[in-house]
């Protein structure tokens, strides 16, 4: 069943806490004054925590299982918009992972750079799911039993910020509030556990991120939308300066705004519900991408296969493999991070601000593909001299 169409307020920034969130601010202020209590759980509560952790671990095997779990949850609980946003962003993470084994990037990155970038994508995808999915499951449990179980979030090392937020959501079902709060929480959690990692910063952001993102403008978040019979458009955003926490939160809010614009929500949901996530970009553009490599082995291309954003007649499609053919599930050690919530000023990120958003990136993404190919051709030509 498709989500109900609704009017969606656009938000980006403000200089004070929205009036409707003043009770939330008071509750968070009071919560900051109190030490986190040591929970003495009953056997039944311990069993619940263990069951939810087991379910989280089962779904957190790899990008494909995480992406599916987000969508399954959203279909059961469409009021939790964040789960659909997370599903669509996680699809993009999978596409970025398989790009590392596709047509272009193996010619531009060393094996070490490719593995470093994959490790960053995989770690972030895993960490956000490990933190967020127990929250989603506890909400579902609380909703069905009409009982607040969010005091158990501390058993999963979830921020005290979300304990208060979820309790408010259970009472008022403010979908925008819980989505923006989860964006803020997960990006702060990512900041504590991944982005401050000195080795990751050295190997990814000082090398690969600059090469791929700022020079080639290739890091786009794409939301495919069915806009007519057999016609699919792309909306989204090109990502720059991903290492900045404030910028990542603003990006998350922008993506939420364009995804949950009524027409966009309906059309993207149609596509997502009907298209299982494989990790291949053939999922959305089969006229451009193929999960089978159509290139002649050993032949280095000297001209572009593209013209005006389309493939020239007779040219091979871009190789974009499915995730499970090129990557394997890997184990991660638990990373809880420190409590990030210190100041209720973060509620500014929940504010509304009107802005005229379009978000269509079809042409921009086509130019990115052409730019990538020209970069590969130039590199191949340089090796001939």
N, C-alpha and C positions, 0 to 999 in steps of 0.2 A: 504494500500500500504506500502510495506517495505521501510525503508530508503535506500537511495542510498549508495552503498559501496564506501568507500573512504580510502585513506591513512591517517593514524592518527599519528602525532608525539607524542612521549612519553616524559613526562616532570616530573621533581620532584624538582630541586633546582638549583640556580645559585647565583653568588655573585654580579650581577649588573642587572639593568633593561634591558630586551631584546631591541635591537636596534629598532625593529619595533614598540615598545611601547613608544618610546621617545616623540612623539607628544601627546600621552595620558598622559604621566607624566607631560608635560608642562601644559596641560589643567587642570589636577588635582591640580597642584601647584597653578595655577592662581585661581582656584575655592576655595582653602583653604584661600586665601587672602581676599576673599569677604564675607561679612555677608550674611546669608541666607535671601533672600528678603521676605517680607510679601506679600503674594499673595492676590490680590483683584479679585476674580473670577466672571465671568459673570454667568448669570442664566444657560446658556447652559453648561458651565464648571462645575458648581455645580451639575447639573443633571447627567453629565457624571461621576463625582466622586462618587455620591450617587449610581449610577447604578453599577459601578465596585465594590464598597464596598458591595452592596447587593449580587452580584454574588459571591464574595469571601466568605461572611458569609454563603451563601447557600451551598457552596462546602466544608466549613470548619467545618462541623458538627461532623465528627469523622474520624478515620483512613481510613475507607473504602471509604468514599466520597472524601477525599483528594487524596488518591492514584489513584482513577479513574479519578479525574479532571486533575492530572498531565499527565496521559497517553492520555486523550482526547485532551489536549492542544498540546502535542507533535505530535500527528497524524495530527493535523491541521498545525503545525509549526515545521517540523522536523529539521530546522536549529538551533532551540534552544535546544541543546543537554541536557542542565541542566535539562529540564523538564522530560526527560526519566530517567536520573540518579536519580532525586528526586523520580520518580515513583517507581523505583526498591528499593531504600533505604527505602521508606515508606512502601513497602511490607514487608521488613524485620522488621520494627518497629511493624507492625501488628502481625507478627509471634511471636515476642518477647512478645507482650501483651498477646496473647492467650496461650503461654507457661506457663504463670503464673497460668492458670487454667487447664493445661494439666496433663500428667502422672507424671512428675518428680518434678517440682518446688514446688507444694503444700506440698511435704514431706520435702523440704529443707528450705523453707522460712515460717516465721510466717505470719499470716494474715496482721499484720501491715507492715511488710517488703514488702509483695506482693503489698499491696495498695500503699506504698511509691514508689516502682519501677514503677508501672503503672502510678502514677501521674507524675513522671519524664518523662516517654516515651510520654504520652499524651500531656503534656505541651510543650515539645520540638517540637513534630509533629505539634501541633496547631500553635505555635509561628512562625515557619519557613514558614508555609503555609500563615499565615496572613500577613507576610512581603513580601513574594515572589510572591504570586499569583496576587496581583494588578499590580506588575511590568510586569508580563507576559501578563496580559490583556491590559495594556497600550501599550505594544509593538505591540500586535496584532492590536489594534486600529490605532496606528501610521503607521504600515505597510500597512494596507488596505486603509487608507486615504492619505498615502504619506505625512504625516505631523507629526512633532515632538511634542508629548504630554508629554514628560518626565519632563517638568517643574511642572507637576501635582503630581509628586512623593512625594513632600513635604506634600501634603494633606494626604498621607498615612504614614507619619513619616518614610519614607525610607531614608537611608543614602545618603548624597550628593555624595558619591563615585559612587553610582549606577546611579545617574543623568547623570554624565559625561560618564560613561561606556556605558549606553544604547544609548546615542546620537552617540557615535562612532560606536556602533554595527549597528545602523540604516543605517549608511553610507557604512560600509565595510563588514558586515555580517560575521565577524570573529567568528565562532562558538566556537573555543577553548577559545578565549578571554572572551566571555560572560559567558561561563560555569565556567571557573576558577574564574572569578570575582564574580559570584554568590556564588560559594563555599566559597570564602573568606568573602563575605558580610554576608551570612547566619550564618556562624560559629562565626563571630564577634558579630552578633546580638544575637545569642544564648548565647554567653559568657556574654553579658550585661544583658540579661533578665532572664536567668535560672541558668547558671553555677556559677554565683557569689552569688546566693541566699544561705544564710548561713544555713537555715533549710534544703534545698535540699541537700546541700553538706554534712551536718551531717547525714541525714537519708539515703542518697543513696550512696555517694562515700566512706564514712568512714565505711559503713556497707555492703550494698548489693553489690555494684560494686566490692569490694575486694573479697567477697565470690563467686560470680558468674563468674567474669571475670578473675581474676588473678589465683584463685585456680582451677577453672574448665575449664578455656579457652573456655567458652561456647558462648561468644558473637561474632558470625561470621556473616558478611554480605555476603549473598549468591545471586548469579546471575544464575538461572537455564538456561541451554542452550540445545536446541534440536540438538544433534550431529549425529543422524542417525534415522532410522526407529524405533520409540518407545523407543529410547534411550535418556536419559537426563543426562547431566553432570552439576556439580556445579563449578562455579568459584567464587572467592571472596577473603575475607581477614578476619583473626581473629583480633579482635580489642582489643588493650590494651591501658591503660592510656588515656581513652576517655576524662578525665577531663582537659587535656592539649590542649589549643587552637591550638598551632602550630602543634601538633600531629593530631588533627582532620582535619586540612586543608590538611596536607600531605596525610592522609587517603582518603580524598575526591578526591584528584588529582590521587592517585593510582587507586581508584575505577573507575574514569572516563577513565583512560588509558586502563584498561582491558575491560571495558564495550564497549568502542568505537573502540577497535581493530576490523577490518573489519569482520572477521568470527564471533567473539563474538557478535557483534552488530546484525548481521543478525539472528543468532541462538537464541539469547535472545529475540529479537523483535518477532520472530515467536512464541515463547512460550508466551510472555506477551500479544500479541494481541489476542491469542487464549484462554487465561486462565484468567477469571475474578478473581479479588482479593477477597478472602473470609476471610483471616486471618488464615486459617488452613494450616498447612504444608503439608496436603494431596494434596494441589494445585500442589506441585512439586514432592513429593515422596509418591504416594498412596500405594506402596508396603511396606512402613515402617510406615506411619501415617494413621489414620482414624479419621474422625470427630465424630464418635460414639465410646464411651468407651467400648472396648471389654473385659476389665478386669472383673474377678469375684469379686463382692463387698465384702469388708471386709477381703480379703486374701492378706497378705503381702508377696511379692515376695522374695525368698531366692536364686534365681539363675538368671543369665542374660538371656534375650531372644535373645541376639545377638551372632553371631559367624562370625568372619572375615567380619564385616560390614554389615551382612545380618541377617534377622530374621531366627531363627531356625524353622524348619517345625512344624506347629501346634501352634506356639506361637502367642499371641495377638499382634496386631499392637499398636504403641504408640498413645495414645489419644491426638489429636490436634483439638480442637473445632473451629468452625467458630466464627468470632469476635462478630457478633450480638447475638449469643446465650449466651455469657458469660460477655459482657460488654455493657454499655449503653452510649449514647452520653451525654456529660456533657458541661455545659456552662463555659466560661472563661472570666475573666475580662481583659480588654485591657491592654497590656504591651508594651509601646513604646521603653523604654530604652533610654540611652543617645547616642548622636552621637559618633560613634566609630572611624570614619576616621580622623586621625590626621597627617599621614605621608605617602608620596608616596612610601616609602620602601616596602609597601605591594605588589607593582607590581612585586617584586621578585618571588612571588608565581605564576606568569604567565609565568615563564621561562620554556624552554624545556631542558630536559636532557635524553639522551638515556639510557635505562635500559632494560635488558632482563626479561620480565615479563611472567610468566606462569599463575598463578592465580587459578589453579585447586585445590579445597579443598574437593573433595568427600570423600577421605580417612580420612582427618582430621576431617570432620564433623561427619563421622561414629564413629570415636574414641571418639568424644565429647559425642555422645549419649550413648555409652557404659560406659564412665566414669561417666556420670550422673546417669545411672542406678546402677552402682556399689556403688556410693556414697549413693544412697537411700537405697540399700540393707544393706550397712554397718550401716547406721543410724537405720534402722529397727531392725537389729540384736542387736544393743547396747541397745535398749529399752527392750529387753527380759531379761536383766540381772540386 
